[in-house]
Amino acid sequence: MKIKVCGMRNKENVSSLLALKPDFVGFIFYNKSKRFVTDFPQVKFPSTIKKVGVFVNENIEKVIATVERYKLDFVQLHGNETPNYCNEILNSHLERSRKIVSESHKLKIIKAFSVDKNFNFNKTKQYEEVCNYFLFDTKGTNYGGNGIKFNWGILQNYKGKVPYLLSGGISKEDSTEIVSFLRRQESKLCIGIDINSGFEIEPALKDIEKIKEFKNNLI
């Protein structure tokens, strides 16, 4: 089970997190977010831990420039981005690199969807060829970071083929429920858990001990 910790920006906090060996660390490049990154932490990342840039309806050129500047491995799209937008991101990155990129080093895309009981999972089908993962988050007033869980049973309606990350108001106390969820049929494509506000001391500053305990409880 992969762990993605999103909303980081403090250098010492990131360094402490890397010692726990999460699979992904997310940095938010959306200026309306309380966790917006203005000064990217200069920390050496091991190759096994992927850097994710989170964007919301951003200009493609700016996304690519940010990817190149900070050597991001993934782009997470949390707005109303279309499949064509996703494809343009991938093509632009390849063109800008001006070299043959191996499959393991190609830029990858996570598309986030805000889910409630009325969500139509057919919407995800058109993204299947351009996204590596989906992220199912709680529908709320903000583009993510609402700190609210949704009914995970809704995910039984997802019949797609793209693996997904489970997100939305997850805290340390949810580990038992997550383990139970992972044993059920609707979780068959769930490959990871995305955590953020439920593990914060303050916006963008994570409680490392809470994350450590949570991670250990999922093993």
C-alpha positions in Angstrom: 0.0 0.0 0.0 1.5 3.3 -1.1 1.5 6.4 1.0 1.3 9.9 -0.4 1.8 12.8 1.9 0.6 16.1 0.3 0.9 19.7 1.2 4.6 19.9 2.2 6.9 22.9 2.0 9.1 23.1 5.2 12.7 21.8 4.5 13.2 20.2 8.0 9.7 18.8 7.9 10.3 17.2 4.5 13.6 15.8 5.6 12.0 14.1 8.6 9.2 12.7 6.4 11.7 11.2 3.9 13.1 9.1 6.7 9.7 7.3 6.9 10.1 6.4 3.2 6.7 7.5 1.8 6.1 6.7 -1.8 5.0 10.2 -2.8 5.5 13.7 -1.4 3.1 16.3 -2.8 3.8 20.0 -3.2 0.9 22.4 -3.9 1.4 25.0 -6.6 -2.0 26.6 -6.3 -1.8 30.1 -4.9 -5.2 30.0 -3.3 -4.2 27.1 -1.1 -3.0 27.5 2.5 -0.2 25.1 1.6 1.0 26.9 -1.5 4.7 26.5 -2.1 6.5 29.8 -2.4 10.0 28.5 -1.5 10.6 25.0 -2.7 12.5 23.0 0.0 16.0 22.1 -1.2 16.1 18.5 0.0 17.8 15.6 -1.8 15.1 13.0 -2.7 16.0 9.3 -3.0 14.9 7.9 -6.4 12.3 5.7 -4.8 10.3 8.6 -3.4 8.4 10.5 -6.1 7.8 14.3 -6.1 4.3 15.3 -7.0 3.3 18.8 -8.1 -0.4 19.7 -7.4 -2.0 22.2 -9.9 -5.5 23.6 -10.3 -6.5 24.8 -13.8 -3.0 26.1 -14.4 -1.4 27.3 -17.6 0.3 24.4 -19.3 3.5 26.3 -19.9 3.7 27.1 -16.2 3.1 23.5 -15.2 5.9 22.3 -17.5 8.3 25.0 -16.3 7.6 24.0 -12.7 8.1 20.3 -13.5 11.5 21.1 -15.0 12.6 23.5 -12.3 11.9 21.1 -9.4 12.4 17.9 -11.3 8.9 16.6 -10.5 8.0 13.0 -11.2 4.2 13.4 -11.2 1.7 16.2 -12.0 -1.5 16.0 -10.0 -4.4 17.9 -11.5 -7.1 19.0 -9.1 -9.3 21.2 -11.2 -11.4 21.0 -14.3 -8.6 19.8 -16.6 -9.7 17.8 -19.7 -8.2 14.7 -21.2 -6.8 16.9 -24.0 -5.1 19.1 -21.4 -3.5 16.0 -19.8 -2.3 14.9 -23.2 -0.8 18.3 -23.9 1.1 18.2 -20.6 2.7 14.9 -21.6 3.5 16.0 -25.2 4.9 19.4 -24.0 7.1 17.7 -21.5 8.5 15.3 -24.1 9.1 18.1 -26.6 10.8 20.3 -24.0 13.1 17.4 -22.9 14.4 17.1 -26.4 15.6 13.6 -25.8 14.3 10.1 -25.6 12.9 9.5 -22.2 12.7 6.0 -20.7 9.3 4.8 -19.6 10.4 4.9 -15.9 11.4 8.6 -16.3 8.4 9.9 -18.2 6.3 12.5 -16.5 3.2 10.8 -15.0 -0.2 12.2 -14.3 -2.6 11.8 -11.4 -6.1 13.2 -12.0 -8.2 14.0 -9.0 -12.0 13.7 -8.9 -14.3 15.2 -6.3 -16.7 12.5 -5.2 -20.1 12.5 -3.6 -23.1 10.1 -3.9 -24.1 11.7 -7.2 -20.7 11.3 -8.9 -20.8 9.6 -12.3 -17.8 7.4 -12.6 -18.2 7.2 -16.3 -16.5 10.6 -16.3 -13.2 8.8 -15.5 -13.2 6.7 -18.7 -12.1 9.5 -21.0 -9.0 10.0 -18.9 -7.9 6.3 -18.9 -5.3 6.7 -21.7 -3.6 9.8 -20.4 -3.5 9.2 -16.6 -1.4 6.8 -14.5 -3.5 7.1 -11.4 -6.7 8.7 -10.3 -7.3 10.3 -6.9 -10.8 10.2 -5.4 -11.3 13.0 -2.9 -14.3 14.4 -1.1 -16.4 16.9 -3.0 -16.3 20.2 -1.0 -16.0 23.9 -1.4 -12.3 23.8 -2.1 -10.2 22.0 -4.7 -9.0 19.4 -2.1 -8.0 20.0 1.5 -11.5 20.1 2.8 -10.7 17.7 5.6 -13.9 15.7 5.1 -14.3 12.0 4.4 -16.8 10.6 1.8 -18.6 7.3 1.9 -16.0 4.9 0.5 -18.7 2.4 -0.4 -19.4 4.7 -3.4 -16.3 3.4 -5.0 -18.0 0.1 -5.8 -19.4 2.1 -8.7 -15.9 2.6 -10.2 -15.5 0.0 -13.0 -12.4 1.5 -14.6 -8.9 0.1 -15.1 -6.8 2.9 -13.8 -5.5 2.4 -10.2 -6.4 5.1 -7.7 -5.4 6.8 -4.5 -8.0 7.2 -1.7 -8.1 10.7 -0.3 -10.4 13.0 1.7 -10.1 13.9 5.4 -8.1 10.8 6.4 -6.5 10.8 9.8 -4.5 8.5 12.0 -7.7 7.1 13.6 -8.8 5.7 10.2 -6.2 3.0 9.8 -8.5 0.2 11.0 -11.3 1.3 8.7 -8.8 1.6 5.8 -7.5 -2.0 6.3 -11.1 -3.2 6.3 -11.9 -1.2 3.1 -8.8 -2.7 1.4 -10.2 -6.2 2.0 -13.5 -5.4 0.3 -14.2 -5.7 -3.5 -14.6 -2.0 -4.2 -10.9 -1.4 -3.2 -9.4 -3.8 -5.8 -7.8 -0.9 -7.7 -6.9 1.2 -4.6 -3.1 1.2 -4.6 -2.5 4.0 -2.1 -3.7 6.5 0.5 -3.3 10.2 0.2 -3.0 12.1 3.5 -2.8 15.8 4.2 -4.8 18.0 6.7 -5.5 15.2 9.1 -1.8 15.0 10.0 -1.0 18.6 10.4 0.3 20.7 13.2 -0.6 23.7 11.1 -1.1 24.2 7.3 1.9 22.6 5.4 3.6 21.4 8.7 3.1 17.7 9.3 3.1 15.7 12.5 5.8 13.1 11.6 5.1 10.8 14.5 1.4 10.6 13.6 2.4 9.7 10.0 4.8 7.1 11.3 2.1 5.4 13.5 -0.4 5.5 10.7 2.0 4.0 8.2 2.9 1.2 10.6 -0.7 0.4 11.3 -1.3 -0.2 7.6 1.4 -2.8 7.2 
